[in-house]
Amino acid sequence: MLNNYAPEELQGAALRALRQLLDEKDPQQHWGGLKKVLTPEGHYLWLCDYHAKQYKV
């Protein structure tokens, strides 16, 4: 179960379980309308359009 992991610790089996859950809940991969945004620090965030605006150049 994913409840035993901090987000930064997800790897291996826990990461696969998370991916499986996402695939089951959102098979069309719409991701709730969120967009993948690369931050200046090199991190990827999944954000709504409103919050993604601050990262657009």
Backbone as CSV, one residue per row, in Angstrom:
resi,resn,N_x,N_y,N_z,CA_x,CA_y,CA_z,C_x,C_y,C_z
1,MET,0.841,-1.184,0.000,0.000,0.000,0.000,0.879,1.238,0.000
2,LEU,0.434,2.301,-0.628,1.230,3.515,-0.781,1.274,4.369,0.478
3,ASN,0.389,4.120,1.430,0.329,4.951,2.631,1.587,4.888,3.480
4,ASN,2.406,3.889,3.300,3.601,3.719,4.121,4.811,4.465,3.590
5,TYR,4.663,5.218,2.518,5.797,5.852,1.863,5.632,7.365,1.803
6,ALA,6.723,8.075,2.031,6.752,9.508,1.762,6.934,9.656,0.256
7,PRO,6.358,10.717,-0.369,6.459,10.844,-1.833,7.877,10.756,-2.361
8,GLU,8.843,11.315,-1.665,10.215,11.291,-2.158,10.862,9.918,-2.020
9,GLU,10.192,8.978,-1.354,10.735,7.638,-1.161,10.128,6.611,-2.116
10,LEU,9.205,7.031,-2.963,8.572,6.075,-3.865,9.565,5.601,-4.917
11,GLN,9.792,4.310,-4.929,10.637,3.705,-5.934,10.318,2.224,-6.001
12,GLY,10.785,1.577,-7.014,10.575,0.140,-7.146,9.111,-0.243,-7.119
13,ALA,8.763,-1.202,-6.256,7.411,-1.752,-6.186,6.385,-0.680,-5.835
14,ALA,6.727,0.242,-4.942,5.787,1.291,-4.552,5.472,2.206,-5.729
15,LEU,6.471,2.514,-6.530,6.258,3.359,-7.695,5.401,2.638,-8.741
16,ARG,5.629,1.346,-8.902,4.803,0.568,-9.822,3.363,0.503,-9.327
17,ALA,3.155,0.376,-8.025,1.807,0.355,-7.462,1.108,1.693,-7.681
18,LEU,1.832,2.775,-7.546,1.264,4.096,-7.798,0.857,4.218,-9.261
19,ARG,1.712,3.784,-10.155,1.407,3.856,-11.586,0.182,3.009,-11.916
20,GLN,0.087,1.827,-11.321,-1.062,0.956,-11.553,-2.345,1.629,-11.069
21,LEU,-2.311,2.270,-9.923,-3.472,2.981,-9.398,-3.894,4.104,-10.345
22,LEU,-2.922,4.878,-10.821,-3.228,5.961,-11.755,-3.828,5.422,-13.053
23,ASP,-3.287,4.324,-13.557,-3.806,3.724,-14.784,-5.230,3.204,-14.591
24,GLU,-5.535,2.663,-13.409,-6.882,2.167,-13.131,-7.877,3.311,-13.003
25,LYS,-7.491,4.370,-12.332,-8.398,5.492,-12.071,-8.542,6.433,-13.261
26,ASP,-7.543,6.480,-14.121,-7.561,7.401,-15.259,-6.979,6.711,-16.493
27,PRO,-7.699,5.704,-17.033,-7.146,4.931,-18.148,-6.879,5.764,-19.404
28,GLN,-7.568,6.870,-19.580,-7.343,7.735,-20.740,-6.160,8.679,-20.522
29,GLN,-5.603,8.670,-19.336,-4.455,9.506,-18.937,-4.719,10.990,-19.180
30,HIS,-5.867,11.440,-18.692,-6.197,12.865,-18.742,-5.600,13.590,-17.539
31,TRP,-5.251,12.842,-16.509,-4.598,13.358,-15.303,-5.386,14.499,-14.662
32,GLY,-6.701,14.409,-14.749,-7.540,15.422,-14.124,-7.362,16.795,-14.729
33,GLY,-6.873,16.857,-15.957,-6.648,18.139,-16.611,-5.342,18.810,-16.226
34,LEU,-4.508,18.137,-15.448,-3.231,18.714,-15.026,-2.206,18.626,-16.144
35,LYS,-1.285,19.558,-16.151,-0.228,19.611,-17.156,1.130,19.378,-16.492
36,LYS,1.991,18.665,-17.187,3.352,18.413,-16.704,4.193,19.659,-16.978
37,VAL,4.764,20.236,-15.923,5.525,21.482,-16.032,6.923,21.263,-15.450
38,LEU,7.944,21.663,-16.205,9.322,21.593,-15.729,9.662,22.915,-15.038
39,THR,10.093,22.842,-13.785,10.459,24.050,-13.047,11.896,24.446,-13.372
40,PRO,12.290,25.684,-13.078,13.679,26.104,-13.308,14.690,25.259,-12.532
41,GLU,14.248,24.655,-11.439,15.134,23.804,-10.634,15.285,22.399,-11.211
42,GLY,14.525,22.116,-12.285,14.627,20.809,-12.920,13.644,19.777,-12.395
43,HIS,12.622,20.208,-11.660,11.611,19.302,-11.130,10.379,19.326,-12.033
44,TYR,9.711,18.197,-12.143,8.446,18.153,-12.862,7.315,18.228,-11.854
45,LEU,6.338,19.092,-12.144,5.139,19.222,-11.333,3.931,19.026,-12.234
46,TRP,2.874,18.467,-11.696,1.612,18.335,-12.421,0.696,19.411,-11.875
47,LEU,0.386,20.407,-12.716,-0.329,21.599,-12.264,-1.520,21.906,-13.157
48,CYS,-2.510,22.582,-12.563,-3.624,23.098,-13.355,-3.109,24.306,-14.143
49,ASP,-3.898,24.743,-15.130,-3.483,25.874,-15.964,-3.195,27.122,-15.127
50,TYR,-4.016,27.361,-14.131,-3.855,28.555,-13.293,-2.478,28.575,-12.628
51,HIS,-2.072,27.473,-12.019,-0.799,27.428,-11.310,0.390,27.227,-12.244
52,ALA,0.150,26.659,-13.424,1.238,26.462,-14.393,1.686,27.780,-15.010
53,LYS,0.811,28.795,-15.002,1.140,30.087,-15.624,2.418,30.702,-15.054
54,GLN,2.674,30.508,-13.787,3.862,31.136,-13.189,5.167,30.570,-13.739
55,TYR,5.102,29.404,-14.398,6.311,28.791,-14.939,6.483,29.020,-16.430
56,LYS,5.507,29.631,-17.071,5.612,29.889,-18.514,6.498,31.079,-18.747
57,VAL,7.350,30.950,-19.756,8.308,32.002,-20.076,7.730,32.963,-21.090
